[in-house]
């Protein structure tokens, strides 16, 4: 028997689906309420604003990604594998959740409060910080050096991940983030490490 989801979860799932399917359209609370099958008043009983709905989705992204990143850091000791798996994880997450990829891309947040865009930016900042830490530990534990500074190297990895997510969202999900990733990673790591 399928587990019953709460109305709050249902609202977030429908919103994520609308972000995926209604590209180029503004999602109003009226449209969302209709898609969920409730009144706008009922929608507001669960979330006081659309801002709070987006905030909940961003929080879901953070928890989903960084709980898995922590497992990668626990399970893998090689910096090369850690970097590859962390980048792959974020790309795969975006690919499996196209509506949430649009949040990461940021186009749906235009016209919303700046705090939401800053919160998404913090996801990439945290990713950058984690990759920096991996690269620092690689110097100490593996005697593995990067071709450029650690900061420049971690920033490059984040730019690549972010760029592939942007390409995915901008192409209306035709260009998958995983497309060509294995070959691209081979080239990236050759240029990344000495």
Buried (B, 14 or more C-beta within 10 A) or exposed (E): EEEEEEEEEBBBBBBBEBBBEBBEEEBEBEBBBBBBEBEBEEBBEBBEEBBEBBBBBBEBBBEBBBEBBEEBBEEBEBBBEBBBBBBBBBBBBBBEBBBBBBBBBBBBBEEBBEEBBEBBEEBBEBBBEBBBBBBBBBEEEEEBBBEBEBEEBBBBBBEBBBEBBBBBBBEEBEBBBBBEBEEBBEEBBEEBBE
